[in-house]
Amino acid sequence: MSAAVGGHSLDLSCPPDDVTAVHTFLEHVWGTEPSVSAEDRMALELALVELASNVIEHGATGTGVSCTLRLDVGADAVEANLVDDGVPVPVDPSAARLPDALAESGRGLALVQMVVDDLQYERVGDHNRWTVRRGRH
Amino acid sequence: MDIVVHEADPDVAVLECSGRLNMVSAPTFRETVARVVDNGRSHVVVELSGVEFMDSSGLGALVGCLKTARQSGGDLRIAAPSDQVEMVLKLSNMDKILRTYPDGDAAVTDWG
């Protein structure tokens, strides 16, 4: 359990949890971190809900998926990571591109790329680890 | 999210949406539009001023509903996007595909 100043975390077990928990968690975080600008909040909420949606949609095994979201609000940047026990991710997130205009899926990671300064994915043991960093504006 | 359906004209419906359009609400949103179109209202306006959050799941649902409306000879327009929704539309270049109007009334005016 991290006791770092400005550190926040959320454990999710899906099902029954869904991305509503991420929205609620972020509302709470912003309440305790009033210096984070509206622009940064909007960007980070989009990025983190997209990542959590991907984990829930694609990472689940037969029994669902559990994940932990950690967010650190620093003076210059906000860093977050999402660790889940789902199946390995067969894509290179840095290669994510917007699909055809009339596609009904496949935009999530491309949008995340656009609203953060750095997006990393690694497989660590039997977990997936997504890390994002956004410089504060 | 909450969706209130206003049956504006015999072939026009305005869906006043509020809350979040994400992977939780997207299926209900798609079903609502499909039902409205099935019932003969293929010209659909999605009024978004009360939607404080939309993500790629929401965008995908809008694209799916646009196709549903067009397949029935109609169209789908969006009205009054919030700052967050506008950001997502612009980032995804979907502001070129989904015509946006300042409000629901403006969106229905040239559908006679």
Chai-1 contact restraints between the chains, C-beta under 6 A:
chainA,res_idxA,chainB,res_idxB,connection_type,confidence,min_distance_angstrom,max_distance_angstrom,comment,restraint_id
A,D18,B,V24,contact,1.0,0.0,6.0,A-B,restraint_1
A,V19,B,N22,contact,1.0,0.0,6.0,A-B,restraint_2
A,V19,B,M23,contact,1.0,0.0,6.0,A-B,restraint_3
A,T20,B,V24,contact,1.0,0.0,6.0,A-B,restraint_4
A,M42,B,Q84,contact,1.0,0.0,6.0,A-B,restraint_5
A,V49,B,D55,contact,1.0,0.0,6.0,A-B,restraint_6
A,E50,B,D55,contact,1.0,0.0,6.0,A-B,restraint_7
A,S53,B,M23,contact,1.0,0.0,6.0,A-B,restraint_8
A,A101,B,I97,contact,1.0,0.0,6.0,A-B,restraint_9
A,L102,B,V63,contact,1.0,0.0,6.0,A-B,restraint_10
A,E104,B,G60,contact,1.0,0.0,6.0,A-B,restraint_11
A,E104,B,V63,contact,1.0,0.0,6.0,A-B,restraint_12
A,E104,B,G64,contact,1.0,0.0,6.0,A-B,restraint_13
A,S105,B,G60,contact,1.0,0.0,6.0,A-B,restraint_14
A,R107,B,S56,contact,1.0,0.0,6.0,A-B,restraint_15
A,R107,B,S92,contact,1.0,0.0,6.0,A-B,restraint_16
A,G108,B,S56,contact,1.0,0.0,6.0,A-B,restraint_17
A,L111,B,S56,contact,1.0,0.0,6.0,A-B,restraint_18
A,L111,B,L91,contact,1.0,0.0,6.0,A-B,restraint_19
A,M114,B,L91,contact,1.0,0.0,6.0,A-B,restraint_20
